[in-house]
């Protein structure tokens, strides 16, 4: 490129180029300077490239170490989650074994509630107070059947679903 600047056309018709003798040493000097600078720049680029590679390698090692450290924490978290899920399965199994009220029992309770409320007027709204009163009445009826009031059931809002025969002290079965 520099040589082209130093060349000059003597004859525009013939197209022959002649080098000006004063510029040749100067052109050689500029070319050697450019080569030296290009070599220095290449060395700097290589140094920067090596630094980048070493930093990336260091970051990979640090990241790998962090992943290994956190892998133990994640494994502990999964173990806790696994134990909780096993406990939940156990509780659900126990819940499935408990006997709940049947549909007929619930219909009976609802029928009693409607009788107490007086469904004659067509008002099908039931308040919490109505449910509490009906439950108390049912508990009292059941407790009379047992012979004693079960205050634990009554305070919890429960009812007796089934019971064994009444035990009376001093009476022998025959």
N, CA and C of each residue as an Amber inpcrd file, in Angstrom:
protein
   522
   0.8150000  -1.1690000   0.0000000   0.0000000   0.0000000   0.0000000
   0.8760000   1.2570000   0.0000000   1.8710000   1.2460000   0.8390000
   2.7520000   2.4050000   0.9130000   3.5520000   2.5350000  -0.3770000
   3.9240000   1.4020000  -0.9380000   4.6710000   1.4500000  -2.1910000
   3.8500000   2.0850000  -3.2940000   2.5880000   1.8610000  -3.2960000
   1.7440000   2.4460000  -4.3230000   1.7200000   3.9580000  -4.1920000
   1.8020000   4.4420000  -2.9550000   1.8240000   5.8900000  -2.7650000
   3.1390000   6.4870000  -3.2720000   4.1870000   5.7240000  -3.1340000
   5.4970000   6.2280000  -3.5300000   5.7330000   6.1000000  -5.0240000
   4.9440000   5.3320000  -5.6740000   5.1010000   5.1350000  -7.1130000
   4.3880000   6.2620000  -7.8570000   4.9550000   6.5730000  -8.9380000
   4.3800000   7.6630000  -9.6830000   4.4130000   7.3080000 -11.1590000
   3.4280000   7.7190000 -11.8370000   3.3060000   7.4000000 -13.2560000
   4.0570000   8.4520000 -14.0740000   5.0400000   8.0210000 -14.8330000
   5.8160000   8.9290000 -15.6640000   5.0580000   9.1990000 -16.9520000
   4.6100000   8.1440000 -17.4790000   3.9470000   8.2370000 -18.7740000
   2.5480000   7.6980000 -18.6120000   1.5650000   8.5330000 -18.7820000
   0.1890000   8.0910000 -18.5880000  -0.2560000   7.1960000 -19.7290000
   0.3620000   7.2860000 -20.8850000  -0.0490000   6.4610000 -22.0080000
   0.5980000   5.0870000 -21.9470000   1.8300000   4.9930000 -21.5170000
   2.5590000   3.7340000 -21.4820000   2.2290000   2.9260000 -20.2530000
   1.8670000   3.5620000 -19.1730000   1.4720000   2.8630000 -17.9550000
   2.6320000   2.3310000 -17.1750000   3.8790000   2.7210000 -17.4360000
   5.0170000   2.2310000 -16.6880000   5.1990000   3.0760000 -15.4370000
   5.5430000   2.4100000 -14.3450000   5.6930000   3.0780000 -13.0700000
   7.1680000   3.1810000 -12.7320000   7.5160000   4.2920000 -12.1440000
   8.8970000   4.5040000 -11.7720000   8.9250000   4.8430000 -10.2960000
   9.8500000   4.2510000  -9.5430000   9.9680000   4.4750000  -8.1170000
  10.8610000   5.6810000  -7.9100000  10.4110000   6.5470000  -7.0590000
  11.2130000   7.7160000  -6.7400000  12.2880000   7.2630000  -5.7630000
  13.5530000   7.4970000  -6.0500000  14.6430000   6.9590000  -5.2460000
  14.6940000   7.5130000  -3.8270000  14.1870000   8.6800000  -3.5500000
  14.2420000   9.2550000  -2.2020000  13.2820000   8.5540000  -1.2380000
  12.2470000   7.9720000  -1.7650000  11.2200000   7.3590000  -0.9110000
  11.4990000   5.9120000  -0.5400000  12.3820000   5.2380000  -1.1960000
  12.6290000   3.8140000  -0.9510000  13.1130000   3.5620000   0.4730000
  14.1370000   4.2870000   0.9800000  14.5480000   4.0120000   2.3620000
  13.4430000   4.3580000   3.3700000  12.7090000   5.3940000   3.0790000
  11.6240000   5.7910000   3.9800000  10.5210000   4.7230000   3.9920000
  10.1770000   4.1880000   2.8590000   9.1670000   3.1410000   2.7410000
   9.6270000   1.8910000   3.4890000  10.8580000   1.5070000   3.3490000
  11.3890000   0.3420000   4.0650000  11.3230000   0.5490000   5.5790000
  11.6330000   1.7680000   5.9960000  11.5770000   2.0870000   7.4230000
  10.1400000   1.9940000   7.9500000   9.1760000   2.5160000   7.2060000
   7.7580000   2.4610000   7.6070000   7.2860000   1.0160000   7.6200000
   7.6560000   0.2300000   6.6500000   7.2680000  -1.1740000   6.5890000
   7.8150000  -1.9400000   7.7860000   9.0580000  -1.7210000   8.1460000
   9.6260000  -2.4250000   9.3040000   8.9420000  -1.9760000  10.5960000
   8.6010000  -0.6790000  10.6870000   7.8830000  -0.1740000  11.8570000
   6.5070000  -0.8350000  11.9670000   5.7970000  -0.9280000  10.8390000
   4.4640000  -1.5570000  10.8360000   4.5880000  -3.0290000  11.2040000
   5.5810000  -3.7430000  10.6930000   5.7660000  -5.1590000  11.0300000
   6.0530000  -5.3300000  12.5180000   6.8990000  -4.4470000  13.0600000
   7.2300000  -4.5120000  14.4860000   5.9780000  -4.2890000  15.3290000
   5.2140000  -3.2790000  14.9660000   3.9910000  -2.9840000  15.7280000
   2.9640000  -4.1120000  15.5980000   2.8500000  -4.6860000  14.4180000
   1.9290000  -5.8140000  14.2220000   2.3670000  -7.0140000  15.0610000
   3.6610000  -7.2610000  15.1240000   4.1830000  -8.3490000  15.9440000
   3.8940000  -8.0850000  17.4150000   4.0980000  -6.8510000  17.8650000
   3.8280000  -6.4940000  19.2600000   2.3350000  -6.6310000  19.5740000
   1.5070000  -6.1870000  18.6330000   0.0650000  -6.3130000  18.8460000
  -0.3510000  -7.7750000  18.9110000   0.2550000  -8.6120000  18.0750000
  -0.0750000 -10.0350000  18.0940000   0.3340000 -10.6600000  19.4240000
   1.4930000 -10.2410000  19.9500000   1.9480000 -10.7300000  21.2530000
   0.9540000 -10.3100000  22.3370000   0.5200000  -9.0510000  22.3040000
  -0.4660000  -8.5730000  23.2840000  -1.7900000  -9.3270000  23.1630000
  -2.2250000  -9.5720000  21.9400000  -3.4660000 -10.3260000  21.7220000
  -3.3170000 -11.7360000  22.2900000  -2.1550000 -12.3600000  22.0650000
  -1.9240000 -13.7030000  22.6050000  -1.9340000 -13.6930000  24.1340000
  -1.3100000 -12.6750000  24.7290000  -1.2730000 -12.5650000  26.1900000
  -2.6940000 -12.3910000  26.7370000  -3.4680000 -11.5100000  26.1170000
  -4.8470000 -11.2800000  26.5540000  -5.6730000 -12.5570000  26.3820000
  -5.4610000 -13.2540000  25.2870000  -6.1810000 -14.5070000  25.0450000
  -5.8580000 -15.5370000  26.1260000  -4.5710000 -15.6380000  26.4950000
  -4.1810000 -16.5770000  27.5600000  -4.8010000 -16.1730000  28.8960000
  -4.8300000 -14.8570000  29.1760000  -5.4450000 -14.3930000  30.4180000
  -6.9350000 -14.7220000  30.4540000  -7.5910000 -14.5020000  29.3400000
  -9.0320000 -14.8030000  29.2730000  -9.2690000 -16.2920000  29.4920000
  -8.4420000 -17.1280000  28.8350000  -8.5970000 -18.5710000  29.0090000
  -8.3560000 -18.9920000  30.4520000  -7.3440000 -18.4150000  31.0970000
  -7.0630000 -18.7990000  32.4860000  -8.1810000 -18.3070000  33.4120000
  -8.7090000 -17.0960000  33.1690000  -9.8100000 -16.5860000  33.9940000
 -11.0670000 -17.4270000  33.8100000 -11.3560000 -17.7920000  32.5720000
 -12.5280000 -18.6340000  32.3110000 -12.3460000 -19.9940000  32.9750000
 -11.1470000 -20.5410000  32.8930000 -10.8800000 -21.8240000  33.5610000
 -11.0600000 -21.7080000  35.0640000 -10.5530000 -20.5960000  35.6400000
 -10.7310000 -20.3730000  37.0800000 -12.1930000 -20.2290000  37.4560000
 -12.9360000 -19.4960000  36.6610000 -14.3680000 -19.3380000  36.9260000
 -15.1080000 -20.6660000  36.8080000 -14.7010000 -21.4860000  35.8420000
 -15.3270000 -22.8150000  35.7110000 -15.0620000 -23.6580000  36.9550000
 -13.8290000 -23.5870000  37.4670000 -13.5040000 -24.3520000  38.6740000
 -14.3170000 -23.8520000  39.8610000 -14.4010000 -22.5210000  40.0010000
 -15.1680000 -21.9470000  41.1130000 -16.6370000 -22.3420000  40.9910000
 -17.1780000 -22.2330000  39.7910000 -18.5760000 -22.5960000  39.5720000
 -18.8040000 -24.0820000  39.8380000 -17.8810000 -24.9070000  39.4200000
 -17.9830000 -26.3410000  39.6660000 -17.9580000 -26.6390000  41.1700000
 -17.0720000 -25.9460000  41.9040000 -17.0080000 -26.1160000  43.3550000
 -18.3090000 -25.6810000  44.0180000 -18.8700000 -24.5550000  43.5700000
 -20.1370000 -24.0710000  44.1310000 -21.2700000 -25.0650000  43.8640000
 -21.2820000 -25.6290000  42.6780000 -22.3140000 -26.6110000  42.3420000
 -22.1750000 -27.8330000  43.2340000 -20.9440000 -28.2890000  43.4550000
 -20.7250000 -29.4520000  44.3200000 -21.1260000 -29.1530000  45.7570000
 -20.8320000 -27.9220000  46.2400000 -21.2280000 -27.5300000  47.5990000
 -22.7450000 -27.5230000  47.7340000 -23.4040000 -26.9370000  46.7720000
 -24.8520000 -26.8200000  46.8380000 -25.5590000 -28.1240000  46.5200000
 -24.8680000 -29.0500000  45.8970000 -25.4800000 -30.3450000  45.5970000
 -25.8530000 -31.0530000  46.9020000 -25.0250000 -30.9340000  47.9140000
 -25.3380000 -31.5410000  49.2110000 -26.5720000 -30.9080000  49.8340000
 -26.6720000 -29.5920000  49.7390000 -27.8410000 -28.8870000  50.2840000
 -29.1010000 -29.2860000  49.5230000 -28.9860000 -29.3620000  48.2120000
 -30.1360000 -29.7510000  47.3960000 -30.5340000 -31.1930000  47.7100000
 -29.5560000 -32.0610000  47.8770000 -29.8630000 -33.4510000  48.2210000
 -30.5520000 -33.5420000  49.5750000 -30.0940000 -32.7520000  50.5490000
 -30.7580000 -32.7250000  51.8590000 -32.1940000 -32.2310000  51.7270000
 -32.3920000 -31.2120000  50.9040000 -33.7340000 -30.6710000  50.6980000
 -34.6380000 -31.7310000  50.0780000 -34.1100000 -32.4830000  49.0960000
 -34.8970000 -33.5510000  48.4820000 -35.1930000 -34.6690000  49.4810000
 -34.2360000 -34.9790000  50.3590000 -34.4760000 -36.0020000  51.3740000
 -35.5830000 -35.5590000  52.3310000 -35.5620000 -34.2840000  52.7390000
 -36.6270000 -33.7650000  53.5930000 -37.9640000 -33.8320000  52.8780000
 -37.9650000 -33.4420000  51.6140000 -39.1900000 -33.4740000  50.8230000
 -39.7020000 -34.9060000  50.6920000 -38.7860000 -35.8400000  50.5040000
 -39.1660000 -37.2480000  50.3920000 -39.7640000 -37.7570000  51.7050000
 -39.1430000 -37.3940000  52.8260000 -39.6740000 -37.8450000  54.1190000
 -41.0410000 -37.2150000  54.3870000 -41.2080000 -35.9470000  54.0000000
 -42.5060000 -35.3020000  54.1830000 -43.5650000 -35.9470000  53.3090000
 -43.2010000 -36.3210000  52.1020000 -44.1810000 -36.9600000  51.2250000
 -44.5560000 -38.3430000  51.7590000 -43.5730000 -39.0670000  52.3250000
 -43.8830000 -40.3670000  52.9330000 -44.8040000 -40.1860000  54.1320000
 -44.5430000 -39.1520000  54.9430000 -45.3910000 -38.8730000  56.0970000
 -46.8020000 -38.5060000  55.6350000 -46.8990000 -37.7340000  54.5660000
 -48.1990000 -37.3490000  54.0310000 -48.9550000 -38.5680000  53.5190000
 -48.2560000 -39.4690000  52.8450000 -48.8970000 -40.7010000  52.3770000
 -49.4190000 -41.5190000  53.5680000 -48.6270000 -41.5940000  54.6370000
 -49.0410000 -42.3240000  55.8340000 -50.2930000 -41.6950000  56.4380000
 -50.2880000 -40.3580000  56.5510000 -51.4400000 -39.6550000  57.1240000
 -52.6800000 -39.8360000  56.2540000 -52.5010000 -39.7960000  54.9430000
 -53.6370000 -40.0070000  54.0500000 -54.1810000 -41.4320000  54.1780000
 -53.2900000 -42.3830000  54.3780000 -53.7330000 -43.7660000  54.6100000
 -54.5310000 -43.8820000  55.8930000 -54.0560000 -43.2010000  56.9400000
 -54.7880000 -43.2140000  58.2080000 -56.1380000 -42.5220000  58.0540000
 -56.1690000 -41.4520000  57.3040000 -57.4170000 -40.7300000  57.0830000
 -58.4090000 -41.5880000  56.2980000 -57.9050000 -42.3650000  55.3730000
 -58.7730000 -43.2660000  54.6050000 -59.3540000 -44.3740000  55.4680000
 -58.6760000 -44.7400000  56.5400000 -59.1550000 -45.8140000  57.4120000
 -60.2400000 -45.3240000  58.3720000 -60.3580000 -44.0130000  58.5570000
 -61.3560000 -43.4630000  59.4770000 -62.7260000 -43.5260000  58.8190000
 -63.7210000 -43.9200000  59.6140000 -65.0860000 -43.9740000  59.1040000
 -65.7470000 -42.6150000  59.2760000 -66.2920000 -42.1010000  58.2000000
 -67.0060000 -40.8390000  58.2350000 -68.5050000 -41.1160000  58.1860000
 -69.2620000 -40.0740000  58.3320000 -70.7130000 -40.2060000  58.2400000
 -71.1000000 -40.6280000  56.8320000 -72.1010000 -41.4610000  56.7770000
 -72.5800000 -41.8840000  55.4690000 -73.5100000 -40.8130000  54.9070000
 -73.8670000 -40.9850000  53.6790000 -74.7630000 -40.0410000  53.0260000
 -76.1200000 -40.0320000  53.7200000 -76.5670000 -41.2090000  54.1450000
 -77.8610000 -41.3060000  54.8220000 -77.8340000 -40.5390000  56.1490000
 -76.7180000 -40.6660000  56.8870000 -76.6070000 -39.9340000  58.1460000
 -76.6340000 -38.4230000  57.9140000 -75.9330000 -37.9800000  56.8900000
 -75.9300000 -36.5570000  56.5830000 -77.3180000 -36.0860000  56.1480000
 -78.0260000 -36.9060000  55.3900000 -79.3850000 -36.5430000  54.9840000
 -80.3100000 -36.4720000  56.1960000 -80.1030000 -37.3720000  57.1560000
 -80.9100000 -37.3500000  58.3800000 -80.6520000 -36.0620000  59.1570000
 -79.3780000 -35.6990000  59.2850000 -79.0280000 -34.4710000  59.9980000
 -79.6520000 -33.2660000  59.2890000 -79.5690000 -33.2510000  57.9670000
 -80.1300000 -32.1370000  57.2190000 -81.6550000 -32.1090000  57.3630000
 -82.2720000 -33.2860000  57.3370000 -83.7340000 -33.3560000  57.5370000
 -84.1240000 -32.8390000  58.9080000 -83.3880000 -33.2430000  59.9400000
 -83.6680000 -32.7360000  61.2890000 -83.4900000 -31.2280000  61.3460000
 -82.4820000 -30.7510000  60.6880000 -82.2390000 -29.3160000  60.6680000
 -83.3770000 -28.5750000  59.9800000 -83.8790000 -29.1510000  58.8980000
 -84.9880000 -28.5210000  58.1990000 -86.2610000 -28.5710000  59.0500000
 -86.4350000 -29.6490000  59.8060000 -87.6020000 -29.7420000  60.6970000
 -87.5310000 -28.6800000  61.7810000 -86.3360000 -28.4810000  62.3310000
 -86.1580000 -27.4730000  63.3700000 -86.3700000 -26.0830000  62.7770000
 -85.8490000 -25.8670000  61.6030000 -85.9280000 -24.5550000  60.9550000
 -87.3510000 -24.2550000  60.5070000 -88.0730000 -25.2760000  60.1580000
 -89.4300000 -25.0730000  59.6570000 -89.3970000 -24.7930000  58.1800000
 -89.1470000 -25.8210000  57.4020000 -89.0190000 -25.6640000  55.9550000
 -90.3640000 -25.4420000  55.2940000 -91.4060000 -25.2790000  56.1140000
 -92.7330000 -25.0630000  55.5560000 -92.8000000 -23.7450000  54.7830000
 -92.1270000 -22.7380000  55.2980000 -92.2050000 -21.4310000  54.6600000
 -91.3130000 -21.3190000  53.4260000 -90.6430000 -22.3670000  53.0380000
 -89.8260000 -22.3730000  51.8270000 -88.4610000 -21.7300000  52.0010000
 -88.0800000 -21.3600000  53.1990000 -86.7830000 -20.7330000  53.4560000
 -85.7470000 -21.8310000  53.6600000 -84.8720000 -22.0350000  52.7000000
 -83.8900000 -23.1280000  52.7630000 -82.5340000 -22.6540000  53.2780000
 -82.4530000 -21.3940000  53.7600000 -81.1860000 -20.8910000  54.2720000
 -80.9740000 -21.4060000  55.6870000 -79.7580000 -21.8770000  55.9500000
 -79.4220000 -22.4290000  57.2570000 -78.2420000 -21.6360000  57.7920000
 -78.3760000 -21.1660000  59.0110000 -77.2960000 -20.3950000  59.6090000
 -76.4320000 -21.3030000  60.4710000 -75.2910000 -20.7870000  60.8730000
 -74.3790000 -21.5320000  61.7290000 -75.0300000 -21.8150000  63.0780000
 -75.8150000 -20.8650000  63.5870000 -76.5110000 -21.0750000  64.8590000
 -77.5000000 -22.2310000  64.7650000 -78.1880000 -22.3440000  63.6280000
 -79.1250000 -23.4640000  63.4390000 -78.3840000 -24.7990000  63.4670000
 -77.2330000 -24.8400000  62.8240000 -76.4400000 -26.0840000  62.8000000
 -75.9730000 -26.4300000  64.2110000 -75.5380000 -25.4300000  64.9650000
 -75.0590000 -25.6740000  66.3340000 -76.1970000 -26.1850000  67.2090000
 -77.3690000 -25.5590000  67.0990000 -78.5230000 -26.0040000  67.9130000
 -78.9230000 -27.4390000  67.5640000 -78.9840000 -27.7510000  66.2950000
 -79.3610000 -29.1050000  65.8740000 -78.3340000 -30.1120000  66.3600000
 -77.0600000 -29.7680000  66.2740000 -76.0070000 -30.6750000  66.7400000
 -76.1190000 -30.9080000  68.2380000 -76.3710000 -29.8610000  68.9940000
 -76.5420000 -30.0230000  70.4400000 -77.7150000 -30.9400000  70.7590000
 -78.8340000 -30.7270000  70.0680000 -80.0090000 -31.5740000  70.2950000
 -79.6930000 -33.0310000  69.9840000 -78.9880000 -33.2620000  68.8850000
 -78.6370000 -34.6390000  68.5180000 -77.6990000 -35.2510000  69.5540000
 -76.7560000 -34.4750000  70.0470000 -75.8380000 -34.9850000  71.0670000
 -76.5830000 -35.3080000  72.3590000 -77.5300000 -34.4740000  72.7150000
 -78.3120000 -34.7580000  73.9250000 -79.1060000 -36.0380000  73.7640000
 -79.7180000 -36.2480000  72.6000000 -80.4730000 -37.4840000  72.3520000
 -79.5490000 -38.7030000  72.4460000 -78.3800000 -38.5970000  71.8420000
 -77.4260000 -39.7150000  71.8750000 -76.9130000 -39.9510000  73.2860000
 -76.6740000 -38.8730000  74.0390000 -76.1570000 -39.0470000  75.3970000
 -77.2070000 -39.6730000  76.2980000 -78.4630000 -39.3920000  76.0530000
 -79.5320000 -40.0180000  76.8460000 -79.5840000 -41.5070000  76.5410000
 -79.2860000 -41.8430000  75.3150000 -79.2540000 -43.2450000  74.9540000
 -78.1100000 -43.9560000  75.6690000 -76.9790000 -43.2640000  75.8460000
 -75.8360000 -43.8470000  76.5320000 -75.9980000 -43.7960000  78.0490000
 -76.7600000 -42.8620000  78.5260000 -76.9160000 -42.7240000  79.9620000
 -76.0440000 -41.6270000  80.5350000 -75.1350000 -41.0870000  79.7770000
 -74.2630000 -40.0150000  80.2450000 -74.0060000 -39.0160000  79.1220000
 -73.7070000 -37.7910000  79.5090000 -73.3620000 -36.7730000  78.5230000
 -71.8650000 -36.8770000  78.2470000 -71.5100000 -36.8490000  76.9930000
 -70.0960000 -36.8640000  76.6040000 -69.7160000 -35.4340000  76.2530000
 -69.1580000 -34.7460000  77.2510000 -68.8630000 -33.3250000  77.0610000
 -67.7360000 -33.1050000  76.0620000 -66.8300000 -34.0390000  75.9600000
 -65.7470000 -33.8970000  74.9940000 -66.3130000 -33.8920000  73.5780000
 -67.2380000 -34.7800000  73.3100000 -67.8620000 -34.8000000  71.9900000
 -68.6770000 -33.5420000  71.7650000 -69.4300000 -33.1670000  72.7790000
 -70.3230000 -32.0210000  72.6460000 -69.5450000 -30.7400000  72.3940000
 -68.4760000 -30.5330000  73.1090000 -67.7140000 -29.3000000  72.9310000
 -67.0030000 -29.2700000  71.5880000 -66.6890000 -30.4320000  71.0600000
 -66.0110000 -30.4860000  69.7680000 -66.9820000 -30.4770000  68.6080000
 -68.2810000 -30.5490000  68.8890000 -69.2730000 -30.5320000  67.8290000
 -69.4690000 -31.8850000  67.1760000 -69.0450000 -32.9560000  67.8370000
 -69.1580000 -34.2840000  67.2460000 -70.4230000 -34.9680000  67.7250000
 -70.6610000 -36.1770000  67.2220000 -71.8010000 -36.9700000  67.6690000
 -71.3860000 -38.4280000  67.7600000 -72.1360000 -39.1700000  68.5110000
 -71.8630000 -40.5900000  68.6750000 -72.4250000 -41.3010000  67.4600000
 -71.5790000 -42.0610000  66.7750000 -72.0130000 -42.7610000  65.5790000
 -72.5510000 -44.1410000  65.9360000 -71.8410000 -44.8590000  66.7960000
 -72.3320000 -46.1550000  67.2890000 -71.7280000 -46.3890000  68.6570000
 -72.3590000 -47.2510000  69.4230000 -71.8850000 -47.4940000  70.7720000
 -72.1280000 -48.9460000  71.1600000 -71.4680000 -49.3440000  72.2320000
 -71.6520000 -50.6880000  72.7460000 -72.7890000 -50.6530000  73.7750000
 -73.0800000 -51.8170000  74.3240000 -74.1470000 -51.8770000  75.3230000
 -73.7470000 -51.0910000  76.5630000 -74.7570000 -50.5790000  77.2140000
 -74.5480000 -49.7890000  78.4120000 -74.1080000 -50.7080000  79.5510000
 -73.0970000 -50.2600000  80.3000000 -72.5810000 -51.0420000  81.4250000
 -73.1190000 -50.4620000  82.7300000 -73.7900000 -51.3040000  83.4900000
 -74.3280000 -50.8760000  84.7820000 -73.6390000 -51.7160000  85.8440000
 -73.0690000 -51.0480000  86.8160000 -72.3300000 -51.7340000  87.8660000
 -73.3210000 -52.5120000  88.7330000 -72.9670000 -53.7460000  89.0150000
 -73.7770000 -54.5700000  89.8920000 -74.7950000 -55.4220000  89.1500000
 -74.9470000 -55.2000000  87.8950000 -75.9030000 -55.9860000  87.1470000
 -75.1510000 -57.0470000  86.3500000 -75.5520000 -58.2580000  86.4750000
 -74.8750000 -59.3620000  85.7920000 -75.7300000 -59.7700000  84.6170000
 -75.0500000 -59.9840000  83.5340000 -75.7680000 -60.4240000  82.3360000
 -76.0080000 -61.9140000  82.4360000 -77.0820000 -62.3310000  81.9540000
 -77.4010000 -63.7380000  82.0640000 -77.7420000 -64.3160000  80.8360000
